[in-house]
C-alpha cells in the first residue's frame, strides 16, 4: 500500500513537471513567433523606406524630415539611418543623418537614457555617438554627473564627450572618482583628433601616470613619429614603468638612435623589462658599438632579455661572427646556449 502511494506521488510529480515544461515550451515558442513577426514587419518597413532615405541623404529630398514616424516605422527608420551611418562617407551626408536624428530621435533618446532597462540606455548611448548628436552634450553632461550610472554607461558617456570635443573633456579624463582601465584610456585616445592628442602631449605633466602611460602606448601603436623629440626628452627624466613605456614606444616607431641616449639608460641597474626593450632597440641601430652591450645582455639573468639580445646581434652586420665567438669561447652556459639557438635559427651554424 505504501509503495503504491509512493509510486502515485512520483507519477504526479513527473506529470506536473511535464505540464510545466510544456507550458514553458509553448510560451517560448509563442514569444519567438511574436519576435519573428515583429522583426519581419520592421524589415518590410525598411525595404519600403530605403529609397526615401537614400533620396534624402544623397539627393537632398527633404520630404521625410516633415513626416512623423511611429511604432515599427520609427524603428525601421532608426535602423536604416544607423546602417547608413556605419558606411557613410562625406561630411554633408553625415550632417543630414545628424539633422534627421536631431529632428526625430533626440527626444526619444533623452527618455531612454533614464529608462530602467540597462540595455535600452546603452543602445541609446551608442546611437547618440553614431548619429553625432552633439546637441545633446548639455544633457549628457548632466547624466554623467549621476552616481546611479553603471561603469559601462559612464565609459560610453566619456567616450562620447571626448569624441564630441566637449569644452572640458580633458578635465573629465582626469576625474579620479571614475578612473578607468588602461585599455579604456587607450580607446579614448584612439578616437581623439590630432589636435586633441596634441593637447594630451602638451599637457602631459598635468595628467596622472595612469593616463600618461596609455598616451605613451598610443604614440607607438599609432606610429606617431612626430613625437620622437617628446619621447627623447622624457627619457632623460623618467624611470620605472614610464621609462619602459617610452622605450617600447620608441621600438614600435623604429627608433634607431638609442646609442645616443645610452647615458640615460643605465641597463645594469635597470629592470629586466627595460633591458628587454633596450635589447630590441639596439638591434635597430646597425652599429658595431651596439654589439658590446648586446654581448653583455646575452648573459642576462632573464631568458627574454638573452633571447632578444641574440636576435638583435644577428640582425647587425658581423653579428653572426660574434655569436659564433660567444659559442666557442664564452664561459657563460646561458650565453652559449642562446648563441647556438640563434645561429641555428638563422642558418649560420658552422661545422664543429
C-alpha positions in Angstrom: 0.0 0.0 0.0 2.8 2.4 0.9 4.7 1.5 -2.3 1.6 2.2 -4.4 1.2 5.6 -2.7 4.9 6.5 -3.3 4.5 5.5 -7.0 1.4 7.7 -7.3 3.2 10.6 -5.8 6.2 10.2 -8.1 3.9 9.9 -11.1 2.1 13.1 -10.1 5.4 14.9 -9.7 6.6 13.7 -13.1 3.3 14.7 -14.7 3.4 18.1 -13.1 6.9 18.7 -14.4 5.8 17.6 -17.8 2.9 20.1 -17.8 5.2 22.8 -16.5 7.8 22.1 -19.2 5.1 22.0 -21.9 3.7 25.4 -20.8 7.3 26.8 -20.8 7.9 25.4 -24.3 4.7 26.8 -25.6 5.5 30.2 -24.1 8.9 30.3 -25.6 7.5 29.2 -29.0 4.8 31.9 -29.0 7.4 34.5 -27.8 9.7 33.5 -30.7 6.9 33.7 -33.2 5.9 37.2 -32.0 9.5 38.3 -32.2 9.9 36.9 -35.7 6.7 38.6 -36.8 7.9 41.9 -35.2 11.3 41.6 -36.9 9.6 40.7 -40.3 7.4 43.8 -40.2 10.4 46.1 -39.3 12.4 44.6 -42.2 9.5 45.1 -44.5 9.2 48.8 -43.5 13.0 49.1 -44.0 12.7 47.9 -47.6 9.7 50.2 -48.2 11.6 53.2 -46.8 15.1 52.6 -48.0 14.6 54.5 -51.2 13.3 57.6 -49.4 16.3 57.6 -47.0 18.6 57.4 -49.9 16.9 60.3 -51.7 17.2 62.3 -48.6 20.8 61.6 -47.9 22.2 61.7 -51.4 19.7 63.8 -53.4 18.7 66.2 -50.6 15.0 65.4 -50.8 13.7 66.9 -47.6 10.2 65.3 -47.6 11.0 62.7 -44.9 12.0 65.4 -42.5 8.4 66.6 -42.3 6.9 63.2 -41.8 6.1 61.7 -38.4 7.3 58.2 -37.8 5.8 55.9 -35.2 6.0 52.3 -33.9 7.7 49.9 -36.2 8.2 52.5 -38.9 10.2 54.6 -36.4 12.3 51.6 -35.5 12.8 50.8 -39.2 14.0 54.4 -39.9 16.3 54.3 -36.9 17.9 51.1 -38.2 18.2 52.4 -41.7 20.0 55.6 -40.6 22.2 53.5 -38.4 23.1 51.3 -41.3 24.0 54.3 -43.5 25.9 55.9 -40.6 28.2 52.9 -40.4 29.2 53.2 -44.1 28.7 56.9 -44.9 31.5 58.9 -46.5 31.4 62.7 -46.6 30.6 65.4 -44.1 27.5 66.6 -45.9 25.8 63.2 -45.7 26.8 62.8 -42.1 25.3 66.2 -41.4 22.0 65.1 -42.9 22.0 62.0 -40.8 22.6 64.1 -37.7 19.8 66.6 -38.7 17.3 63.8 -39.1 18.3 62.2 -35.8 18.0 65.6 -34.1 14.6 66.0 -35.5 13.1 62.6 -34.9 15.3 60.6 -32.4 16.7 63.0 -29.9 13.7 63.3 -27.6 13.3 59.5 -27.6 16.9 59.1 -26.6 16.5 61.5 -23.7 13.8 59.4 -22.3 15.7 56.2 -23.0 18.7 57.4 -21.1 16.7 57.3 -17.8 15.0 54.0 -18.7 15.1 51.3 -16.1 16.5 48.8 -18.5 20.3 48.9 -18.9 20.3 47.6 -22.5 18.0 50.4 -23.7 20.1 53.1 -22.0 23.3 51.6 -23.5 21.8 51.3 -27.0 20.7 54.9 -26.9 24.3 56.0 -26.0 25.7 54.0 -28.9 23.1 55.6 -31.2 24.0 59.1 -30.0 27.6 58.5 -30.9 26.8 57.0 -34.3 24.5 59.9 -35.2 26.9 62.6 -33.9 24.2 64.2 -31.8 26.4 67.0 -30.4 23.3 69.0 -29.4 22.8 66.5 -26.6 26.1 67.4 -24.9 24.5 69.5 -22.1 22.0 66.7 -21.4 24.8 64.1 -21.4 26.9 66.2 -19.0 24.0 66.2 -16.6 23.6 62.5 -16.9 27.3 61.9 -16.4 27.2 63.5 -13.0 24.7 61.0 -11.8 26.1 58.4 -9.4 23.5 55.8 -10.4 25.2 55.1 -13.7 26.9 51.8 -14.3 30.6 51.7 -15.1 29.8 50.7 -18.7 27.5 53.7 -19.1 30.0 56.1 -17.7 32.7 54.8 -20.0 30.5 55.2 -23.1 29.4 58.7 -22.0 33.0 59.7 -21.5 33.9 58.4 -24.9 31.1 60.4 -26.5 32.1 63.6 -24.6 35.7 63.2 -25.7 34.7 62.4 -29.3 32.4 65.4 -29.4 35.3 67.6 -28.1 33.2 68.9 -25.2 34.9 72.0 -23.8 36.4 70.5 -20.6 36.9 66.9 -22.0 40.5 67.0 -20.5 39.2 67.6 -17.0 36.7 64.8 -17.4 39.5 62.4 -18.2 41.3 63.3 -15.0 38.3 62.7 -12.8 39.8 60.4 -10.2 36.5 59.1 -8.9 35.8 57.4 -12.2 39.3 56.0 -13.0 39.2 53.7 -16.0 41.3 50.8 -17.1 44.4 51.4 -19.3 42.6 49.7 -22.2 39.7 52.1 -21.9 42.0 55.1 -21.8 43.7 53.8 -24.9 40.3 53.5 -26.6 39.5 57.1 -25.7 42.9 58.3 -27.0 42.2 56.3 -30.2 39.0 58.4 -31.0 40.7 61.7 -30.5 41.6 64.1 -33.3 45.2 65.0 -33.9 44.7 68.3 -32.2 43.2 66.6 -29.1 46.1 64.2 -28.9 48.5 67.1 -29.2 46.8 68.6 -26.2 47.4 65.3 -24.3 51.1 65.5 -25.1 51.5 69.2 -24.5 49.8 68.9 -21.1 51.4 65.5 -20.4 52.7 66.6 -16.9 49.2 67.7 -15.8 47.8 64.2 -16.1 48.3 61.4 -13.6 50.6 58.5 -14.5 47.7 56.1 -15.1 46.8 58.4 -18.1 50.3 59.2 -19.1 51.2 55.5 -19.7 48.4 55.0 -22.2 49.4 58.2 -24.0 52.9 56.7 -24.4 51.4 53.5 -25.6 49.3 55.2 -28.3 52.3 57.1 -29.7 53.8 53.7 -30.5 50.6 51.9 -31.5 49.5 54.7 -33.9 53.0 55.3 -35.3 53.2 59.0 -34.3 56.8 59.5 -35.2 56.4 63.3 -34.9 56.6 62.8 -31.1 60.2 61.4 -31.2 61.6 64.7 -29.6 59.0 64.4 -26.9 60.0 60.8 -26.1 63.7 61.7 -26.2 63.3 64.5 -23.7 61.1 62.4 -21.5 63.6 59.5 -21.5 66.1 61.7 -19.7 64.0 62.3 -16.6 61.9 59.1 -16.4 62.2 55.9 -14.5 60.3 52.7 -13.7 57.2 51.8 -15.7 57.2 55.2 -17.6 60.7 54.5 -18.9 59.7 51.1 -20.1 56.7 52.5 -22.0 58.9 55.2 -23.6 61.4 52.5 -24.8 58.6 50.4 -26.0 57.1 53.2 -28.0 60.5 54.0 -29.5 60.9 50.4 -30.5 57.4 50.3 -32.2 58.3 53.5 -34.0 61.6 52.0 -35.3 63.8 54.3 -33.3 67.5 53.8 -34.3 69.4 56.3 -32.3 69.3 54.7 -28.9 73.1 54.7 -28.7 73.0 58.5 -28.4 70.8 58.1 -25.2 72.7 55.3 -23.5 73.9 57.6 -20.8 70.2 58.0 -19.8 69.6 54.2 -19.8 71.7 52.5 -17.1 70.8 49.0 -18.1 73.0 47.4 -15.4 70.8 48.8 -12.7 67.5 48.7 -14.6 64.6 46.2 -14.5 64.5 43.3 -16.8 61.7 44.9 -18.8 63.9 47.9 -19.5 66.8 45.6 -20.5 64.4 43.8 -22.8 63.3 46.9 -24.6 66.9 48.1 -24.8 68.0 44.8 -26.4 65.3 45.3 -29.1 66.2 48.9 -29.7 69.9 48.2 -30.1 69.1 45.7 -32.8 67.7 48.6 -34.9 70.9 50.7 -34.8 73.1 48.5 -37.1 76.1 49.9 -35.2 79.0 47.6 -34.2 79.2 49.6 -30.9 75.8 48.1 -30.0 77.3 44.6 -30.1 79.3 45.3 -27.0 76.2 46.0 -24.9 74.2 43.2 -26.5 77.0 40.7 -25.7 76.7 41.7 -22.1 72.9 41.2 -22.3 73.5 37.7 -23.7 74.4 36.7 -20.1 71.4 38.4 -18.6 69.5 36.5 -15.8 66.2 36.8 -17.7 65.5 34.5 -20.7 63.6 37.0 -22.7 66.4 39.5 -22.5 69.0 37.0 -23.6 66.7 35.8 -26.4 66.2 39.3 -27.8 69.8 40.2 -27.4 70.9 37.2 -29.5 68.2 38.1 -32.1 69.4 41.7 -32.3 73.0 40.7 -32.6 72.2 38.5 -35.6 70.4 41.5 -37.2 73.6 43.6 -37.1 76.5 43.3 -39.6 79.1 41.0 -38.1 76.7 39.7 -35.5 76.8 36.1 -36.7 80.6 36.0 -36.3 80.2 37.4 -32.7 77.6 34.8 -31.8 79.9 32.1 -33.1 82.7 33.6 -31.0 80.4 33.5 -27.9 79.5 29.9 -28.7 83.2 28.9 -28.9 84.7 30.9 -26.1 82.2 32.2 -23.6 82.3 30.7 -20.1 78.6 31.5 -19.6 76.5 28.5 -20.4 73.3 30.5 -20.9 75.1 32.8 -23.4 76.5 29.8 -25.3 73.1 28.1 -25.5 71.4 31.3 -26.7 74.1 31.9 -29.3 73.8 28.3 -30.5 70.0 28.6 -30.7 70.0 31.8 -32.8 72.8 30.7 -35.1 70.8 27.6 -35.9 67.6 29.7 -36.4 69.5 32.0 -38.8 71.1 29.1 -40.6 74.5 30.5 -39.6 75.9 27.5 -37.7 79.2 26.2 -38.8 80.5 22.7 -38.7 82.4 21.9 -35.5 
